[in-house]
Amino acid sequence: MSNIVVAGAAGRMGRQLVRAILEREDVQLAGATEHPQSPHLGMDAGLLVGNESLGVEIVAGINSVSTSFDTVIDFTAPASTRELLNYAAAERTRLIIGTTGLDDNDQALIKNTARDTSIVFAANYSVGVTLSLELLAHAAKVLGPDYDIEVIEAHHKHKVDAPSGTALAMGYSIADAIGKDLKECAVYVREGITGERPHGSIGFSTVRAGEIIGEHTVMFVGQGEQLEVTHKATDRMTFARGAVRAAGWVADQPPGLYNMSDVVRPA
């Protein structure tokens, strides 16, 4: 059984992760953390999600967790994730990372840490999104360079990074499939007199409004036809259940860097 700590347990995703852990019998909530200024410090994690008391107190940071644990699920912010990576490297703690907005240095730190422990890192823990990444790669290969590609994503107004990590993952999946470098062919901003669309470019459009949980559409537009691949999340528990599934799966894996495709791939 995996003993899991949820980082950022009082946040939007943190609460869902606690609920998702309580749904399963093969994992156990061993700890819950928040930032040092959180008003939820000292609160029982079970009561936080409307459950009975679990005897798991929300504490300030990973070093304050007093019980034994082997895995941390982290959907927080880049600064917090960096601290957890350093901790995991020293303690050989397994990590499930869903933080977005990570830069190239953060990505390198994740790869380095995965030499010492098992890490699952995914832009999206939905099984549907995981499948869509494979579908998009296949579509890009089959349709070829004569189809213009646009990635459109929408999230709630509180999201602080753009494009979303999932939109970028879709872009990378498509670019890799057709032998391109997304950093060289992506177009993120259009304003004013832009001129004609650069051949072979991958465009991104972002919507931030209301309480949209997450919607992603990729358009392949050719001469006389248009193909769209769309995924819509209607409940954050979709992501939480996927992350907890990953936590159970990674318990049997050697040190290394894994993604959600590894988790859902048939044995």
C-alpha positions, 0 to 999 in steps of 0.5 A: 500500500502506498502512503501518500502525502498531498501537497497543497491539500487545501487548494482546488486540486488538493481537496480533490486528491484527498477525496480520490485517495479516500475512494481507494483501498490500495493507497492511504493518506499519510500527510497533508501540507500547505504553505506556512501562511495557510489558514488551514494549518492544523485542520484535519484533512478529512474534515476539510473535505467533508469527511470524518476526522482522519487524524491527518493534520495539515502542516506547513511543508513536507519537512513537518510531516511526522508520519511515514510516507513514500509518495507525494502528489504535487499539484501546487506551484513551481517554487513548491515543486522545486523544494519537493524535488530536492527533498525527493532526491535526498529521501528517495521519495516517489513523486506524482507531479501535476504542477504547470508553468514549469520552465526548462530548468524545472524540467531538467531538475525533474529529469535529474531527480528521476535518476534517484527515485520514481517520478510520474510527470504529466501535464494532465492526468485524465485518461481521456487526455492521455489517449488524445495525445496519441490520437493527435500524433497519429492524425498529424502523421496521416494528414501531413504538412498541408493541414493547418493546426490550431490548439484552442484551450479554455480554463477558469479565470483563476489559472495563472499560466498560459497556454495550459500545460495540456495544450503545450503537451498536445503541441509537443505531441503533434510537433514530435510526430511530424519531426518539428521543434515546437519552440520554433514553429509555435505561434502564441500571439496574433495581433495587428497586421500579422501577415499570412500564416507561416507554413507548418506553424502550430497556433495556440489560442487561450480563453480564461473565463468563469469556472471552466475546468478545462477544455481543449480542441485541436483543429486540423484544417485542410483544403475543403475539410476540417478535423477536430479532436476535443476533450472537455473535463467536467469534474476535477475528480477526473484528474485527481483519480488519475493522479492517485492511480499513478501513485499506486502504479509507480509504487512498483516501478524502479527509479525513472521518469514516467508519464501518464501513458506509462500508467495506462498502458496495458501490462 
